[in-house]
Amino acid sequence: MLELLRTYAAQAEHALDPGWHDYLETGAGEEISLREAETAWHGYRLRPRVLRPVPEASTAVEILRQRLPTPVMIAPTAWHRMAHPDGEVETARGARAAGSLMVVSTRASRPLAEIAAAAGPWWFQVYLTEDPALAEGMAAQAADLGAGALVLTGDTPIVSTRTRTRVPAADDDDPLVNLRSFMSQDPSPVAGRQRRDAGLADIMRLTELTDLPVLVKGVLRGDDAAACLDAGAAGIVVSNHGGRQLDRAVATAHALPEVVDAVDGRAPVLVDGGIRSGVDAVVALALGATGVLLGRPPVWGLAAGGADGVRAVLEAVTEDLREAMTLLGARDVSEITRADVLAPHLRTRSGAATDLG
């Protein structure tokens, strides 16, 4: 499975314009958070049960009343036309074939109506900008087109300085294909900038505007998670934006337990960032995540093989998860608990790994 992702990553690097490849792969600052994303998951150790037959492990989950055959989903990423002529439409086809859920980015490079027509279950990611009509218009359109939820990205009051910035000029219509009709008559750069005064009240504002549940993405602290739920959020996405915002932000693998404890079962908690295998996913589920989101790997699959590549990535991680569950002794996702995982970075004086409570 890991070999498949490595192969697709290499094929994507070959297929993409070098500037677009840099755009996809870059992190912020010194890229410390980017590098730590994967290795943070590797620090955990699993405690398998023995003499516990698992004829066929079920990976099915229910998230916000949506039953899915896999907890492995697609995180919002921008401009899929850099990887395939049909862009997010092709990504949606692959997600649907895998039985997965796709979170569509505000900065999608194909018309939202076309993406929705090709998708299975999907959510829409929202940025709040200095032009409030932009986010409100796009959120309302997503609701009309059948989105199951909104994912409010809360960690981008400004866009950070990225390390690799050789982004080539895009076709004029690509960056604005879903934004233009909701912009003011003068679509100046200000109209699309993240809004600095966004706050907790915007959660309920979006909920009331669309009648859709709103999840907040970019949460790395328990107190923030609790505050978002108190303000009306229907779920939390633990994310550090793929290491693309504040460099040295805590890895999501390390932030997840605190957030899960703060949420205390009140809402689903999803997590992204560096998840590259079903074993990573089973660790996330053991730590209390309801599901996991993949960012870069589906784009690698898209560049390497279109919808079939996207499907292959999602199915490979799901199959690896099923194998890990079988070896762990978990017959379904509900049987994966925090008792199944140890965190070696939490040490006793003797140096032995401690559990997470």
N, C-alpha and C positions, 0 to 999 in steps of 0.2 A: 504493500500500500504506500509506504513512504517512498519507494522507488518510483511509483506512478507519479506522485506529486513532484518529485525531483525532475523526472523526465518532462513533465508538462512545464515546470518552471524554466527549464533549459530551452524548450521549444518556444515558449513565450518570449524569452529574451532574444531568440533568433528572429522571431516573427515581427516583433514590435519595433517601431521606430525607436532609436536609442533615447530620444527625449521622452517619449511616452513610457518607455520602460523605466527610466529614472523617476518619472512622475508616480508610477505605480509602486515602486519599491522604496522610495525615499522615506526617511524619517526626519524628525526635527533635530536641530542642534547637532550634537556629537553622535546621534543615533544610538544612544545608550539604551533608551527604552525599547527601541526597535530590536536591538540585539538580545535584550533580556526576555522578550515576549515568549519565545519558544522555550528557552532553557528554564524559565521559571516553572513551567509545567513538569519538567524533567526531575525537579527536586522532590516531588511527592513519591511515596511508595505505597503500594496496595497490599492489602491483607486478605488473600483469597480464602474462601471457605473450602473445606474438603468433604468428601462423601456427600455431596449435594448435587444430585443429577439435574442437569439442565438440558432437556431434550431439544428445545429450540428457544433461545432467548428472544424475547420480544422487545424491540426498540421503540415501540409506539409510545407517544406522549400526548397529553392534552394541554394546550396553551390557550388561554382566553377563549375557552369553549370550542376551540378548533382541534379536532383529532388529527394527528399526523403520524405517519408510519415511522418517522425518524425525528430525533431531536436535533439533527444536523441541518442547519439552515444557512441562507446566504445573507451576509451583512451588506449594508448599503455602501457601494463604491461608485465613483463617478465615471462617466464618459466611456462606456463599454465599446463604443464605436472605434476606439483606438485599437481594440483587440479583434473586432469582427465587424463586417459591414452592417449587419443587422443589430449590432449592439445589444442593448438590454432585452430586445425582443427574443433574440437567440438565447440569452441567459435564462429568460423566463421559460422558454421551451425545455431547456435542460433541467431546470428546477422542477417543473411540472412532471417530466418523465421520471424523475427520481422520487416523486411524492413529497418533495420538500417545499418549504416556504421561502419566498424571496422578499427581502426588504428593498424596495426601489428607491434610489437616491433622488433627491431634489435635482441634482445635476445629471440626471439621466440624459443620454444623447439620442434617444428615440422618443417619439410622441407617447405620452402616458397612455393614451387610449389604445395604441398598438401593443404596448407592453401588457396592459391589463387583459387584452383579448387573448394573448398567448399564454398567460400565467395560470397556474393553479392558485392556491392561497397566496396572498401577498399583502404586505404592509407598505406604507409610504413613509419615508424619512423626511422630516421637516427641519429646515434651518429658519430661524427667526432673523429677519433682516431689518435694515433701516427703513425699508418700505413695507409697512405691515400688510398692505394689500397683496403683496407677492405671496407670502406664506399662507395667508388666509385663503386666497384664490386657489392656490395649488392644493391645499388641504381639502377644500370643498370639492374640487374636481376629483381628487383621489377617492373621496367618500362616494361620490356619484358613480364612479367607475368600478366600485366594488372592493376597495381596500378594506381589510379586516381590522386595521389599527393604524395609528400614527406613531412614529418613533421620533420624538423630539430630541435633537442633538443639542446637548447642553454644555459641551466643553469647547465651544468655538466662538467666544466673543470676538476674537480676531483670528486670522489665519497665521499660524506660526511661520517662522523662517525655516524653510526646508533645506536640507543639505544638498540635494541634487535637484536642480531646477531648470534643466535644459528642455523645457516643454515646448514642442513645436507649435506653430500657429495652427489652430483648428479651423475647419470650415466655419463660415460665419454663423450658420444656423445651429451648429452643434451645441455650444455652451448655453444657448438661450432657447432651445427648441421648446421647452416646457415653461419657460419663464416669461417669454416676450409678451404674451397676451395679458399677463397680470401686472406688467410694469407700467410705470407712468409713461406719458407720451415721450419723455426724454429718458431713454433707458441708459442713464449715466452709470459709471462704475459704482456710485454710492448706492444705487437701487438694489444691487445684489450683495452688498456687504453684510456680514453678520451684525446683528443689532446689539449694541453694548448694554442696553438697559433691559434686556430680557430677564424675566424673573419667574418665580413660582406661580404667580397668577396666570401666566400664559398657559399652564397646563390645563386649568379649568376652562380658559377661554377657547382653546382648541377643542376640548371635549364638547362644550356647548355648541360650538360652531358646526361640528360635524356629526355629533352623536356617536363618535368612535372612541374606543379606549385609547389612551395616550400612554406610551411607555417613554421613560426618559433614558437617553443613552449618554454615556460618558461619565457615569457615576463610579467613584473609586473609594468612597467613604460611607461608613454606616450612618453618620448623622445626616449626610445629604440624602441618602436613600429614604430614611424615615421622613425627612422634610418633604420630599417629592410625593410620597404616598399620602401624607397628611394634606397636601395641596391638591390631591385628586388623581395622581398618577395611578394607572392600572398595572404597571409593571416597571421593572428596572433592567437596564442593560449595562452591565459592568464592562467598561471599555476605556482605553486610553487613546482611542482614535488611531489604532495601529502604530503607535509611537510617533505620530505625526504632529502632535500639538506641543504639550509641555514635555521637553526632554527630561529624563530622570523621574518622570511620573511613575508611581508604583506599578509593577506588573499586575495584570488582571488576575493571574493565578494566585497572587498574594493578597489582592484586595477582596477577592470573592468571599472568603469565609466571614469577614467582618460585615459585608453588605448583607449576606444571607441571614446572619444573626440579627441584624437590625430590622430586616423585613419581617422576620419571624412568621413566615407562612402567610402573610397578608396578600401577597401578589407574586406572580412569577418573576424569577430572576434569571436573565439570560447573560451570557458572557461571550466576548470575542477576544482576539488578541493572541496570536501565536499558536493556535490550535491546528495541529497538522496530522493528527492520528486519532483513531478510535480510543486508544489508551489515554490520550490527552482528554478526550471527551468523557471517558468514564471517570477520570479524576475530577473533572468539573462537576459531573452529576453527583459524585460522592460528596463533594464540598457543598452541595445544595442547589446547584444550578438546575433550572427546569429544561434548558436547552442551550446549544452552543451555536455561534455564528462564525462562518468562514468568510474572510474578506478577500485576500489576494488569491488563494488557491482556485476559486471558481473562475477568476479572470485568467489565470494560467490555462485552465482547461478550455475556456472560451477561445483564447488565442491559438491553442494547439489543435482543437478539434470541434469548435462550435458548440452546439447544444449537446452533442454526444460527449464532448470533453467535460462540459459542466456536469452532466449526469454522472459520468464516470468518477469525477472527484467526489461528489456527494455520496454515491453508492459505495465507493471504496472506503471512505471514512465510516460510513454506517456499518459496513460489513466488518471492519476492524473493531468497531464498538461491540458488535454482536459477539465476535470471538472473545474479546476481553471480558464481556459479561459472563460468557460460558465458563471461562477459566476462573473468574472471580466467584462463581456460584450464584449469580443473580439471574433469576428467571425473567424478570421484567425490570423496567427502569425504577419502579417504586421500591425494589429491593436493594438498590444501591444507596448506601447511607454513609454518613461521616465515619462510622465505625470501621469502614472498609479502607480508610486512607490514613497514612501517617505523613507528617511534614518534617523532613530531616532538618530543616532550618530552625525548627523549634526544639532546642536541645536541653536535656537535663545536665546536671553537673558532671555526670559520668560520661556524657557524650552520646547516650542512647537517644534515638528518635522518640519524640513524644506524640501522642495522638492529639486530635483537635477538639476533644471534648464531646 
